[in-house]
Amino acid sequence: MGQPQSREGEVPELPPGQRLQRGWPVTHYGPVPKFKPERWDFRVFGATADGDKHCWDHEQFSALPYETVLADLHCVAKFSMLGAEWGGVRARTVLGLAPPAPEVTHVMVWAEYGFSSNLRLSDFAAENAVFATHRAGELLTAEHGFPVRLVVPDLYAWKGPKWVRGIEYMTADRRGFWEERGYHNIGDPWQEQRYSYQEEPGDGPEL
């Protein structure tokens, strides 16, 4: 999984069916939530290693180690942004601060308005997965997910929701918002896994 390596001076290869996007279109479902810092928190719950729920308010989350990642963004609407600089808290940092139980296989990413997206733990733990607060050194705008959006470059962008509020550790897979509405359960752009009818045995939760 992931973008093939390209030699210096070459234009990176795009996943099948994608086109290069120079700007950054605004795409989302539903209204843009209003950010109220005094009410905002980020929670990790479910099958945690210690059995407890972990929570950071906005000030505490903003104080977590900040790192930058150069990563692509592939939208299922068939555009790709290449080599964007994202700044924020790596997913691995959250995993280290609030470890999952050994039997955890998947996570559900929860966002405002009850929006959700499921990922395999291995995808969530990828080195370039980041809870982004900035792009190109600037704070995200509300339309692009401020205060926090998840960026998982090796998957289609719907797997990285805007306006993230928490992570649920799961010992079995279940579908999130778009996955319940016909999108592929895994969403690898290099395999062009766009829709659920393309799923192979083992790609989705057991019925």
Residue pairs with C-beta under 8 A, 6 or more apart in sequence:
1 123
1 154
1 188
1 190
2 153
2 154
2 190
3 12
3 13
3 15
3 72
3 153
3 154
3 190
4 13
6 12
6 13
12 72
12 82
12 83
14 20
14 80
14 82
15 74
15 80
15 189
15 190
15 192
16 189
16 190
16 192
17 78
17 192
17 194
18 74
18 78
18 79
18 80
18 189
19 78
19 79
19 80
20 79
20 80
20 82
21 75
21 79
21 80
21 81
24 81
24 135
24 144
25 75
25 79
26 143
26 144
27 75
27 77
28 143
28 162
29 115
29 177
30 113
30 115
32 142
32 143
33 112
33 113
33 142
33 163
35 142
35 146
35 147
37 58
37 59
37 147
40 57
40 58
40 147
40 165
41 55
41 56
41 57
41 58
41 61
41 165
42 55
42 56
42 61
42 148
42 164
42 165
42 166
43 53
43 54
43 55
43 165
43 166
43 167
44 53
44 54
44 55
44 94
44 98
44 166
44 167
44 169
45 53
45 54
45 166
45 167
45 168
45 169
46 100
46 104
46 108
46 167
46 168
46 169
46 170
47 100
47 101
47 103
47 104
47 169
47 170
47 171
48 54
48 98
48 99
48 100
48 101
48 169
49 99
49 100
49 101
49 102
50 99
54 97
54 98
56 64
58 147
61 89
61 148
62 133
64 89
64 93
64 94
64 97
65 89
65 90
65 93
66 87
66 88
66 89
66 133
67 87
67 88
67 89
67 90
67 93
67 130
68 85
68 86
68 87
69 85
69 86
69 87
69 90
69 128
69 130
69 151
69 153
70 83
70 84
70 85
70 86
71 83
71 84
71 86
71 128
71 130
71 151
71 153
72 80
72 81
72 82
72 83
72 84
72 153
73 80
73 81
73 84
73 151
73 153
73 157
74 80
74 153
74 155
74 156
74 157
74 189
75 156
75 157
75 158
76 156
76 157
76 158
76 183
76 187
76 194
80 189
84 135
84 136
85 135
85 136
85 137
86 130
86 132
86 134
86 135
86 151
87 130
87 132
87 133
87 134
87 135
87 137
88 130
88 131
88 132
88 133
88 134
88 148
88 151
89 130
89 131
89 133
90 127
90 129
90 130
90 131
91 124
91 125
91 126
91 129
91 130
91 131
91 150
91 152
92 125
92 127
92 129
94 131
94 167
95 124
95 125
100 107
100 121
100 169
101 169
101 171
103 171
104 121
104 169
104 170
104 171
105 120
105 121
105 170
105 171
105 172
105 173
106 118
106 119
106 120
106 121
106 170
106 172
106 173
106 174
107 118
107 119
107 121
107 124
107 167
107 168
107 169
107 170
108 116
108 117
108 118
108 167
108 168
108 170
108 174
108 176
109 116
109 117
109 118
109 119
109 124
109 150
109 159
109 160
109 161
109 164
109 166
109 167
109 176
110 116
110 164
110 165
110 166
110 167
110 168
111 117
111 161
111 162
111 163
111 164
111 165
112 163
112 165
114 177
115 161
115 163
115 176
115 177
116 161
116 176
116 177
117 150
117 158
117 159
117 160
117 161
117 176
117 177
117 178
117 179
118 170
118 173
118 174
118 175
118 176
118 179
118 185
119 152
119 155
119 159
120 173
120 186
123 129
123 152
123 154
123 155
123 159
124 152
124 167
126 152
126 153
126 154
128 151
128 153
128 154
129 150
129 151
129 152
129 153
129 160
130 150
130 151
131 148
131 149
131 150
131 151
131 164
132 140
132 145
132 148
132 149
132 150
132 151
133 139
133 140
133 146
133 147
133 148
134 140
135 144
139 146
140 146
140 147
140 149
144 162
145 161
145 162
145 163
145 164
146 163
147 163
148 163
148 164
149 160
149 161
149 162
149 163
149 164
150 159
150 160
150 161
150 164
151 160
152 159
152 160
154 188
154 189
155 186
155 187
155 188
155 189
156 184
156 187
156 188
156 189
156 193
156 194
158 178
158 183
158 187
159 187
172 205
172 206
173 185
173 204
173 205
173 206
174 205
175 185
175 204
175 205
179 185
179 196
179 204
182 195
182 196
182 197
183 194
183 195
183 196
184 193
184 194
184 195
184 196
184 198
184 199
184 203
185 196
185 199
185 203
185 204
185 205
186 193
186 199
186 203
187 193
187 194
192 198
193 199
193 203
196 204
